[in-house]
Amino acid sequence: MREQLQPVNRWSVLATQIALTLVVLLLWEAGGRAGWVDKLYFSKPSDIGMEIGQWLSHGYILGDVTTTMSETLIGLAVGAFAGIVLGVLLASNRFIGAVFEPLLVLLNSIPRITLVPLFILWFGFKMESKVASAVALVLFVVFFATYTGIKDVDPTLVASVRVLGANRADVIRHVLMPSALTWIFSSLRTAVGFALIGAVVAEYFGANAGVGYRIQYSEANFNTAGVFAGLAVLMVLVTFVDTFIVWTQRRLVRWK
Amino acid sequence: MQPAIRLLGVDKQFPGGYTALKGVDLHVATGRFVALVGPSGCGKSTTLSLIAGLEMPSAGHVYVREREVTGVGGGIGFLFQRDALLPWKTVFDNVALPLRLRRVPNASAQQRAADWIGRVGLRGFEKNYPHELSGGMRKRVALAQTLAYDPEIILMDEPFSALDVQTRDLMEDELLQLWQGSGKTIVFVTHDLEEAIALADEVVVMTSGPARVKARYDVTLPRPRVIEEVRMDPRFTDLYRAMWNDLRDEVLESYARATSAG
């Protein structure tokens, strides 16, 4: 007999996910209370919740989130824009591509986190160094996606559109960009996480506001609950931005 | 009457040393339907790319309407073997694309696109994306797209080879109906001799790679033609036999080369 492929019920998937999360949190909480896990290092969910509650009531969190999100989003926007422009430029001009592609591969091999102290040196403790660090991470992800997306385009489509009367700019607009768009969007999802890493790490290195700063400050005071609370806030932020990107992608790449 | 297309001693060598064409002379009169036949991979497609200006000859000259081809110009349509519709544009936007690229005023572009979509029998599919259509329907869209900007010369590179036999017969009949009386020049590449004879005024047999012109035949079958009927015509069979004699040697030779190389 042939095996039937049953579609997965999304409600039972969701229920299982929630149940699993609850089980892990409860075990963690119980472990913390019973002393199986060291509260100094691992804290426990109720303390983390209290910490977040405190941040909310003191209003720290709003300032921190706004700071980190502005850095992340500006970094994402600047990095993505630069990445797309570079990608289009290098992929549509063979000479420029041949000159600069190896250079970008080389730069990409630098662990970007090591540049953060340099950015702080150049741009100071203010927002600019955080944005620069986010840009350094985002730029390459988006650049390589755009570059591959354009190189990947079916040459028949380009030939066809040229015969239909397209000039260089028309080919970019009607063929290369739409073809690259799918690649760019999937890279943007990775890039959001990267932008946030860039911003938070730079805050961690030196800042006076932001979620990364809050984590670093908590850690310096042996406030483990504060560190976890910061991580929880970051998780929520990324989920929001990711949902927004998926929603935009569905609207813009409708032809798939 | 001035020739629509002339190739004089054209060679085409690709980087890497592969010679696709060697000394090709071709003359296509305005308004004629000319079929280029030859074994697969013999350089027929390259000939079309040269006429369209997508490729430049390594030696010799290519003239379109008595002007040397120096790049992609207007006034030529090209139906590719592979799907060349933009997958991210709807049927309507694909058909309207050449008009928009030519800066045709929007109202007139919309009307012409709608008109051609109707004429190829796709009314009601304007808002569909290419991946939602069958192979035959996509070919119709491509045909409407090409005819919408009214090119004087249409190049076709085995446009129907991926379709099933019934759809193909239908498309061939439609093509003849659309072409008849339009005064357009068509160069139709195929490896199928029956298709070539049924459609064309003139069949040019090419040698296997590097391609040269081996022979040309006038197809004197009366028009208008209906594909299924024209195949029963005794003159069709005579022409077929004569041409197949020429083509067979080329096919065998290219087959031998392919098997010895493989």
HADDOCK unambig.tbl for C-alpha pairs under 7 A between the chains (distance, minus, plus):
assign (segid A and resid 156 and name CA) (segid B and resid 84 and name CA) 6.08 0.50 0.50
assign (segid A and resid 157 and name CA) (segid B and resid 84 and name CA) 5.10 0.50 0.50
assign (segid A and resid 157 and name CA) (segid B and resid 86 and name CA) 6.89 0.50 0.50
assign (segid A and resid 159 and name CA) (segid B and resid 54 and name CA) 6.99 0.50 0.50
assign (segid A and resid 160 and name CA) (segid B and resid 84 and name CA) 6.16 0.50 0.50
assign (segid A and resid 162 and name CA) (segid B and resid 72 and name CA) 6.99 0.50 0.50
assign (segid A and resid 163 and name CA) (segid B and resid 72 and name CA) 6.28 0.50 0.50
assign (segid A and resid 163 and name CA) (segid B and resid 76 and name CA) 6.94 0.50 0.50
assign (segid A and resid 163 and name CA) (segid B and resid 77 and name CA) 6.67 0.50 0.50
assign (segid A and resid 163 and name CA) (segid B and resid 78 and name CA) 6.83 0.50 0.50
assign (segid A and resid 164 and name CA) (segid B and resid 98 and name CA) 5.02 0.50 0.50
assign (segid A and resid 165 and name CA) (segid B and resid 74 and name CA) 6.35 0.50 0.50
assign (segid A and resid 165 and name CA) (segid B and resid 98 and name CA) 6.17 0.50 0.50
assign (segid A and resid 165 and name CA) (segid B and resid 101 and name CA) 5.82 0.50 0.50
assign (segid A and resid 165 and name CA) (segid B and resid 102 and name CA) 6.53 0.50 0.50
assign (segid A and resid 166 and name CA) (segid B and resid 101 and name CA) 5.94 0.50 0.50
assign (segid A and resid 255 and name CA) (segid B and resid 87 and name CA) 6.75 0.50 0.50
assign (segid A and resid 255 and name CA) (segid B and resid 88 and name CA) 5.07 0.50 0.50
assign (segid A and resid 255 and name CA) (segid B and resid 129 and name CA) 6.27 0.50 0.50
